Amino acid sequence: MWNTPLGADGTPYAFIEAMRDELEESRIGWSEAHGGFWIVGGYDEAVQVFGDSDSFSNVQVTLPQYETGGNKLMMSEHDEPEHKKYRSLVAPAFLAQSGRELERASPRGDQPAHRWLH
């Protein structure tokens, strides 16, 4: 269970900023906690990590790690070329045309989501 410290404003931002500041030298770090995971402390570094699938794997993306019997939980847990295969299957649903079709098909598709809650 997560126990992220909350600041006086009720958010974890101070804690997250402190973690990022600890990575000031390289902005990419490794933690042995929860079976091991990478910590990335900046946008440019995240772009670097996402573009380097030879060094950084997507195979385990949940913390803490869940026992799945060897099954991958989601598409994002696949490295290339498997990820590209699955991404090509779902990509059409995220095209602008698909979104417009969904809005037309839904009686509430043209209303902001907060209106659905009333």
MOQUI-V829407 format. One record per residue. N is the residue number from 1. RES is the residue in three letters. SS is DSSP state (H for helix, E for strand, C for the rest). PHI is phi in radians with two decimals (999 if undefined). NEAR is the number of other C-alpha atoms within 10 Angstrom. Layout:
[[N,RES,SS,PHI,NEAR] [N,RES,SS,PHI,NEAR]]
This chain:
[[1,MET,C,999,5] [2,TRP,C,-1.36,6] [3,ASN,C,-2.40,5] [4,THR,C,-1.24,11] [5,PRO,C,-1.11,13] [6,LEU,C,-1.76,13] [7,GLY,C,-1.47,11] [8,ALA,C,-1.05,8] [9,ASP,C,-1.48,8] [10,GLY,C,1.42,9] [11,THR,C,-2.06,12] [12,PRO,C,-1.56,13] [13,TYR,H,-1.03,14] [14,ALA,H,-1.10,15] [15,PHE,H,-1.10,14] [16,ILE,H,-1.12,14] [17,GLU,H,-1.12,12] [18,ALA,H,-1.12,11] [19,MET,H,-1.08,15] [20,ARG,H,-1.08,17] [21,ASP,H,-1.12,12] [22,GLU,H,-1.16,12] [23,LEU,C,-1.64,17] [24,GLU,C,-0.90,13] [25,GLU,C,-1.21,8] [26,SER,C,-1.96,11] [27,ARG,C,1.14,18] [28,ILE,E,-2.28,17] [29,GLY,E,-2.42,15] [30,TRP,E,-2.07,11] [31,SER,E,-2.02,10] [32,GLU,C,-1.51,8] [33,ALA,H,-1.07,9] [34,HIS,H,0.96,10] [35,GLY,H,1.58,9] [36,GLY,C,1.74,13] [37,PHE,E,-2.85,16] [38,TRP,E,-1.49,14] [39,ILE,E,-2.06,16] [40,VAL,E,-2.08,20] [41,GLY,C,-1.92,20] [42,GLY,C,-3.12,15] [43,TYR,H,-1.09,10] [44,ASP,H,-1.04,10] [45,GLU,H,-1.19,15] [46,ALA,H,-1.12,15] [47,VAL,H,-1.06,11] [48,GLN,H,-1.06,14] [49,VAL,H,-1.12,17] [50,PHE,H,-1.14,13] [51,GLY,C,-1.59,11] [52,ASP,C,-2.15,11] [53,SER,C,-1.26,12] [54,ASP,C,-1.29,10] [55,SER,C,-1.70,8] [56,PHE,C,-2.12,13] [57,SER,C,-1.77,16] [58,ASN,C,-1.72,15] [59,VAL,C,-1.03,14] [60,GLN,C,-2.16,16] [61,VAL,C,-2.04,17] [62,THR,C,-1.83,12] [63,LEU,C,-2.22,13] [64,PRO,C,-1.19,14] [65,GLN,C,-1.20,11] [66,TYR,C,-1.81,10] [67,GLU,C,-1.39,9] [68,THR,C,-2.11,8] [69,GLY,C,1.16,6] [70,GLY,C,1.55,6] [71,ASN,C,-1.48,8] [72,LYS,C,-1.50,14] [73,LEU,C,-1.29,15] [74,MET,C,-2.71,11] [75,MET,H,-1.02,16] [76,SER,H,-1.20,15] [77,GLU,H,-1.56,16] [78,HIS,C,-1.86,19] [79,ASP,C,-1.59,15] [80,GLU,C,-1.13,12] [81,PRO,C,-1.59,8] [82,GLU,H,-1.06,12] [83,HIS,H,-1.04,15] [84,LYS,H,-1.09,12] [85,LYS,H,-1.08,12] [86,TYR,H,-1.23,15] [87,ARG,H,-1.06,12] [88,SER,H,-1.15,9] [89,LEU,H,-1.26,9] [90,VAL,H,-1.72,11] [91,ALA,H,-0.94,10] [92,PRO,H,-1.01,12] [93,ALA,H,-1.19,11] [94,PHE,H,-1.77,9] [95,LEU,C,-1.28,10] [96,ALA,H,-0.99,10] [97,GLN,H,-1.06,11] [98,SER,H,-1.13,13] [99,GLY,H,-1.10,14] [100,ARG,H,-1.14,12] [101,GLU,H,-1.11,11] [102,LEU,H,-1.14,15] [103,GLU,H,-1.06,14] [104,ARG,H,-1.18,12] [105,ALA,H,-1.34,11] [106,SER,C,-1.62,10] [107,PRO,C,-1.15,9] [108,ARG,C,-2.02,13] [109,GLY,C,-1.08,15] [110,ASP,C,-1.73,12] [111,GLN,C,-1.87,11] [112,PRO,C,-1.05,9] [113,ALA,H,-1.03,10] [114,HIS,H,-1.10,7] [115,ARG,H,-1.23,8] [116,TRP,H,-1.19,9] [117,LEU,H,-1.43,6] [118,HIS,C,-1.58,5]]
